[in-house]
Amino acid sequence: MKNIAEYTSALSNYELYHFLAEAIMQNDISNFSELLKFTEALPADAKTSAVYVRLFPLIRKLSWGFFRDVTPEVYPKVWREIVLPHPKYPQCGDLKHNLTISEIYVGIIDLHGYTRFCEKNKNNLSLLQVLDDTIQKEMSKRARAHDVVLQRRQGDEMVLVGASAVDLLAVSLEIIDYFSNRSGACLDAEGKLCLPKMHVSGGIAGGKKFTPFIITRDGDLSGGVVNSAARLQARANELSGERSRIVVSKTVQAKFLAEIKELNPKYFQDKAVGFFDSGVIRFKGIELAICEVIADESDRYKLLIEKDMLDLYRSLEASSWEKNVFERLIYLLIKLYKNISSFGVETMVNGFNATLNNDSLVGLAKDALARFNSGTNYAGAIDALAELVGHTKNIPGIDRLCMEYATLILDRYRLISQGFKARLDAQLKEKSADLPLKHKQLYDDISKSIALKERLDLEILKMLTPLQIGKLWTAVISASKENEPIAIYSGKQ
């Protein structure tokens, strides 16, 4: 048979299958609808129908790309979301290529230490094969058990697609458990662990209406959901340090909690998972409200500081630089010091070596707050905050998000302090006219001597009431409100 017009009822199923398979292989037919259109002149009987159904897996394997293994039996939820089943052949269908699919979630997982492992074992091909099989086969099998499609991309990168936030998060946590805790690590012939302990960074996006998820003609993935997942994974990578991190969009968090409440899935009945609100992060071209997944016991302190973090977000959103932002940052740092593991930071105090611990930094934080609330020593409070932030950065494994906000807020207060000092200097110069005559003459004579002038300025400062100083501070804050709001950026800007 060389042409569809040559078909007769005497032709065997094998010959028809072979002819149509050749057309599929040559890309004359790329989806199931095209197959039916290509054969529309043939009789619609049990014989041809059986051939069409047998050809569908070939079309799927060759044309569906990322989703080439998706069947209604193995991936029922994913199938319902991404496939348009044929009315007559419900086990066959076409991919939804350019539709907005709300109940699709994309995860991107990156395995840290992969490059180092490959370089270290570049002459041990069998060991490299173990890692390759682990990612390609074992992780895919585990994802399949949760109705999630997992494909390996670019060495150590894994892309996950599922129709449930619970499913995506379950697979992500299983991958972390596998590589971080060696819960399923491979053994060599001597019973020794082949794979080293590795940690993971992952991002999960999706579940939002009107966000495009595009399946290209060759079955690749594109659209806003994929881009968001990639940015969230990059953010998780920034936060990871020496620990595994998963970052999700707020939409994914909301969908996850709704699914947990409705379905009570078995996987999460014995696995407590929390979410730490990480605020709005700016990525190149987009802003995303995100959460960090808290599944490890060592990270649960974040849930204890979340309320203080949210208070800080609200103060920043309201541009409450006059008082609230400073206070909320100090409260956050105090709560942080009280809830993280004991630490010791080596530093110099009055020329001597000293070790600052949790209680020491709580004391320094309270001192900075007392200076600020005195209403007369804003500059001293900001200097104290700078010292506090400097010490906090040296705490091993300190929370990156807290330090990002602390650093940005400190930089803004330093800018405000410069404006405040300029206004205060002008006020002091004006007030110097009220000095006794001999002191006024002395003030004019030594204005060029910085050290002596600063001492005399302190004397003049005592003439100003807290109300007068407060008005100067408020004026500077009002003038600075036109500045761009504080924002955390991730990746390239």
N, C-alpha and C positions, 0 to 999 in steps of 0.2 A: 504494500500500500504506500503510494507516494503522494497522494492527494486525498483530501477529505471527501471529495466527490466520488472516489473509488470505493467507498464503503458499501458493503452489502451485508445482508443478514447472515451470509455464510462465513463471513470473516470471524476469526476466533477472537476471544477476549485478549489473548496475548498479543496478537497482531495490532489490534486497536490500541492497546496499552502502549506498545512499543512505538507506534507512530506518534501518539500524543506526547509521550515522554520525550521523544526527540524534539518536538516543537517547544516543549517546556525548557529543555536543556539549551536550545538555541535562542531562548528568550522571546520567542514568538508569543508565548503565553506566560504571564507573570503573576496572575491571581486566579482564583476560582471562578470569578464572574467572567473573565476572559476565556477560560476553558469552556464554559457553557455557551458563550457566544460563538466561539470557534466551532463548536459542534452542534449548533442549533438546527442544522439540517438533518441531523441523525435522529432516528426514532427514539422517543423517550420511553425506553423499556427497562426491564430489570438488568439486562445485559450491559447496556451502556451506563446505567446508573452505577453498577458495581465497579466499572472501570473508572468512572469519575471519582468515586469515593477512594479508590486505591491510589489515584494520582494526586489526591490532595496532600498527603504527607510529603510528596516530592516537591510540590509547589511551596509548601511551608518551609521545607529545609533549604530550598534554593533562594526564596524571595523574601522571607520574613525576617532575615537578619537576626537582630537581638532576640526576637520572639520565635525563633525557628523550632524550639522544643515545646511550645505552648499547645496543649491539648485540653479539651473540656474535662477530661478525666483526671489529669495530673495537676492542672492549674485552673480549677473551676472559676474562682473569683476573678483572676486576671483575664481569663477568656471572656467572661461577661462584659468586662470593661473595654477591652481593646478589639474585639472581633464583632463583625456584623455577620451573624450566622445566616446561611441561605435557608429560606423557608422550607424548601423541599429536602435539603440535606443539612439538618441542624448540626451535624458533627463536622461540617465544613463551612468555610466562610472567608471573608476578606478582612484584612486589617483596617481599622479606622485610621486613616493617614493624617488628615488635617482637621481633626475635630478637637474641640475643647472637652477634655475628659476630667471631670471634677474628682472622681474617686480613684485617682491613680497617684501613687507615691513613689518618689525616686530617692534612692539612697546612694551615696558615693562613699566608699570605704578605702582608706589608704593604710597600708601596712608599713609601719616604721621599722627600720632595721633591715629591710629587704635588700637594698643595694649593698650595705655592709656585709650581709650574709653571703650574697653572691660573689662579692670580691674576695672575701676570706676563703670561700670554698670553690673558687673558679676551676681548680684542678680536680675537684671531686664531683664528677657528673652525676653519680648516683644520688648524692645528697641534694644536689640541685633539683634532681628529678622528684625527690620526696617533697620538696617545697612546692614545686610546680603541680604535682598531683594533689597536694593538700588544698591548694587554692582552686585548681580547676575542677577537681572531682569531689573532694570531701565537703568543701564549702557550698558547692552547688547542690549536693545531696541534702545538706542541712537546710538550705534555703527552700528547696523543693518541698520539704516536709511542712513548711509554713505557707505554701502557695505563693512563694516569691521567686521570681526569675533572677538568677545571678549570672553575670557574665564577667569574665576577666578582661581588663583593658590595660594596656601599657604597663606590663610588668606586674607591679604590686597593687594596682588599682582594681577594685571590684565595683561594678555597678549593679544595683538592686532595683527591681521594679515590682511593686505589689499593689493590691487593691485595698489594703487595710493598713492603717497606721500601726496597729498592734503587731501585725505580721512583720512589717519592716523593722520595727524596733526589736522584736524578738530575735530576728536573724542577726541584726547588728550586735546585740548583746551576746549571742552565741559565738559569733566570730571573736569578740573580745575575750570571752571565757576560754575559747580554744587556744588562742595565741598568748594571752596574758597569764593564764593559770595553768596552761599545759593540760587542760582537762582531757584533751584527745590527742596529745602529741604522739608522733610516730616513734617506734622503737627500731633500732638497728638489730643486726643478728646477735649482738651480745646483750641485748636488752637495755641499751643506753638510749637516752633521748637524742634524737637526731636534730630536732629544731630548737633553736634558742628561744628564750622568752622574748616576745615582741609586743609592742603596744600599737594601738589602732586609733586613727582619727576618722570620724565619719560625720556626714551631714545628710539630713533627711528633709525633703520638701514635698509639697503636694497637698491634695485634698481641698484646694481652693477653687471655687467656681471662676470661670472666665480666665484662668491662667492657662495659656496654651501648652499642651503636651503634643508634640508633633512626631509622628512616626514617618520617616522619609520613605521614598519609594523602594529603597534597598533595605528597609527595615532598621535603619539607624534611628537614634533618639535625638530630638532637638526640642527647642521651645523654652519658655520661661521656667517651667518646673525643673528641667535639667540644669539650667544655668543657676538657679537658686540653690539646688543641691550641691553644685560644685563650689559655690561661694561659702556655703555653710561648712562644707568639709575643709575648706581653706581656713576658715575661722577656728574650727576645732583643732586644726593643725597648729595654729598660733597658740592656742590655750593648752595644748597637750603636755608640753614639757616632757616628763618621764612617765606620764600616765595616759591611759586611753581616755579619749573624750568623744562624745557624740553631741552634736548641736542640731537642734530641730527648729523649724519655724513655729511661731505661736499657733498657727492653724493646725499643724501636725499635733501639737500638744493637746489642743482642744478636741480634736478628733480621737486621739488616743484615749483621753479620759472618758469621752462619751462611749467609745467601744468597750472599755473596761467595765463601765457601769451597766451597759446593756448585755454584754456577752459573758463577762467574768471568765476570760480565757484561762485555760489550765496553766499555761506557761508562767503567767504572772500571779498565780495564786500563792506561790511560795517565793516570789522574787519581788521585793519591794523596790519600786522605782519612783523617784521624785523628779521635779523639774525646778531649776533655778532660773528665775527671770533675768535674762541678760540685757534687757532693754532693747533699744533700737540701734542696730549697727549699720553704718553706711558702707556699702560696697560700690565698686565702680558702676555707676548707672542706676543703682537701686538702693532702697532702704528696706531692711527686714527686721521685724520684731522677732527676737529669737529666745530660745531657752536652752540651757545646758541640761542634759540628762544626768541625773544623780542615781547611780546604781551601786557604786563602790562605797563601802563603809567609811573609807578615809575622806570622802568628799561630802559627807552628810552635814558637816559643819556649815556648809553653804546654805542649807535650808534654815539654819538658825539665824543667819545674817540677812536673809532675803527681805524681811520687813524693813530693815534699815536701808537696804539697797533701794527698795521701792520708794521710800521716803526721800532719798537723795534724788532719784529720777524726777519725782514730782517737784522738788525744789528747783532743780535745773530747768525743768520745763517752764516753771513760773518765773525764771530768772531772778530768784530771791537771793541775790548776792549780798545784799545788805547784812543779812544775818543767817538765814536758814541754811544756805548751801554750806557755809563753814561749819555750823553746828551739826548738820546731818552727816557731813563727812567725818567729823570727829566721833560722833556716835557710832558710825559704821566701823571705823578703825578700832574703837574700844571693844565693840562686840566681836570683831574679828580676832583681836589678840586674846580675848577670853575663851574663844571656842576652838582655836587651832591647837595643834600639838605643842608641847613645851619646846621652846627654842632658846638659843643664846646667840646674840649678835655681838661680835667683837668690835670695839670702837675706842676712841680716845675721849676722855672726859677730863678737862682741866689739865691736859698734858700727861695724863696717866692712862694706861690700858684699862679698859673696863668691859664687862660683859653685860649686855642688856637682855633681860628676859621678858616674858609676857607681861608681868606686873610692872616692870620698868617702863615699858612703852605705854601701858595704860596710864601711868603717872604723868609721862610726858604729854600724852594727849589731853589729859585733864588740865595740865598747866597751860597748854596752848589755848584751850577753851576759856579758861579763867582770864587770860590776857585779853582775849577777844571781847568777852562779856564785860570787861571793866569799862569799856566805852572810851578809854583814853589811850590804849596801847595796841592799836590795830597793826602797826608795823611789827611790833614785837611778837604778836600772835602769828603773823605770817612767817616770820623768821623761825618761830617754834614749829610751825607746820612743815616748813622746808626741812628742818632737822628730823622731824618725825618721819616724813616720807622717805628721806634718805636712809634712815635706819631700817624702815620697813622693807625697802627694796632688797636688803641684804638677808632677809629671812629666807631660808631654803624652801623652795616650793610654794612661795607666797602666791595667793590668788592673783592672776594676771589682770582680770577685769577690774578688781578693786584698785590695783596700782595704776591702771590706765586712767581711771577716773580721778584718782588722787593726784596724779601728775598733771593732768589737764586743768584741774581745779586750782592747783598750786600755781601753775603758770598764769592763769587768769587773775588770781589774787595778787600775784607779783606785779602784773600790769596795772591793776587797780591801785596797788600800793604806791606805784610811781606817781600816778596822778594825784593821789592823796597827799604824798609828800610835797609835791609842787604847790598844792593849795595851802598846805600847812605852813610851808616856808614863807609863802606870801603873807599869811595871817600873822606869823611870828614877827616878820619884818614890820608889819603895820602895828603890831602890839608893842614893838620895842620902843615906840614913842612914849609909852606910859612908864618906861623905866625912869628911875631917878636920874638927874642930869649927868652925874659922873658915870653912872652905869651906861647911859645912852652913848656918851662919848666913847666909853670903852668898847661898847658893842660895835660902833662904827669903825673904831681903830682896828679891832681884831677880826672883823668879818672875813678877812682873807686867811685867817688861821683856822683851819677846819676843826681841829680838836678843841680849841678854846671856844669857838663859836658853838659847837655842839653842846658844850657844857652850859653856855649861857642860854642857848635855845631851850634847854630843859627847864631852866629857871623861868623863862617867859611862858613855857608851856603850862606851868602851874597856874598862870593867870587866866588860862582858858578854862571855861566850865565844860563838863562832859557834854552838855547840850550843844555848845559851840563846836566841839570836836565831832560830835555825832552828825551835825548838819554838814560839816565838810565831807565826812565819809559818805553820807547819803547823796550829796551832790556829785561826788565822783562815780558812785554806783549808777546814778541816773544817766550820767554822761556816757557810761560804758555799755549801757543796755542795747545800744545800736550795734555792738559787736556781734559777730556770728555766734550762735549758741554752741555750747559744748557738744561735741559729737565724737563717738568712737568710730574710727575708720579701720577697715580690714582690707588687706591686699593692696593692689595698685589703685591710686586715686585718679 
